């Protein structure tokens, strides 16, 4: 599965989970399990999202290491 496909799948899962959490809030039910799943999906999303500025961060770290 490509990074883009993984991103789309995770976003879709988060959207469905958000709807489920909203319904539980409306009904006054506990949503602790869904909250943990949401947190896990957000962490996975962070790793599936390409970091377009990695080269900038890396160069800043290198420059700061050389200067200081």
C-alpha positions as CSV (number, residue, x, y, z in Angstrom):
1,X,0.0,0.0,0.0
2,X,1.4,3.3,-1.0
3,X,1.8,6.2,1.5
4,X,-1.0,8.1,-0.3
5,X,-3.4,5.2,-0.1
6,X,-2.6,4.6,3.6
7,X,-3.2,8.3,4.3
8,X,-6.6,8.1,2.6
9,X,-7.6,4.9,4.5
10,X,-6.6,6.4,7.8
11,X,-8.5,9.7,7.1
12,X,-11.6,7.7,6.2
13,X,-11.4,5.7,9.4
14,X,-11.0,8.9,11.5
15,X,-14.0,10.4,9.8
16,X,-16.2,7.3,10.6
17,X,-14.9,7.2,14.1
18,X,-15.7,10.9,14.6
19,X,-19.3,10.2,13.6
20,X,-19.5,7.3,16.0
21,X,-18.1,9.5,18.8
22,X,-20.5,12.2,18.0
23,X,-23.5,9.8,18.2
24,X,-22.3,8.5,21.6
25,X,-21.9,12.0,22.9
26,X,-25.5,12.8,21.8
27,X,-26.8,9.7,23.4
28,X,-24.8,10.3,26.6
29,X,-22.7,7.1,26.3
30,X,-19.1,6.6,27.2
31,X,-16.7,6.9,24.2
32,X,-13.4,6.0,25.9
33,X,-12.6,3.1,23.6
34,X,-13.3,5.2,20.5
35,X,-11.1,8.0,22.0
36,X,-8.1,5.6,22.3
37,X,-8.7,4.4,18.8
38,X,-8.8,8.0,17.5
39,X,-5.5,8.8,19.3
40,X,-3.9,5.7,17.7
41,X,-5.2,6.6,14.2
42,X,-3.8,10.2,14.6
43,X,-0.4,8.8,15.5
44,X,-0.5,6.5,12.4
45,X,-1.6,9.5,10.3
46,X,1.4,11.5,11.4
47,X,3.7,8.7,10.2
48,X,1.7,8.2,7.0
49,X,1.8,11.9,6.1
50,X,4.9,12.8,4.0
51,X,7.0,15.5,5.6
52,X,7.7,17.9,2.8
53,X,10.1,20.1,4.8
54,X,12.4,17.3,6.1
55,X,15.3,18.7,4.1
56,X,14.9,22.1,5.6
57,X,14.7,20.8,9.2
58,X,17.7,18.6,8.5
59,X,19.8,21.4,7.1
60,X,18.9,23.7,10.0
61,X,20.0,21.0,12.4
62,X,23.2,20.5,10.5
63,X,24.0,24.2,10.4
64,X,23.2,24.7,14.1
65,X,25.5,21.8,14.9
66,X,28.3,23.3,12.9
67,X,27.9,26.8,14.3
68,X,27.5,26.0,17.9
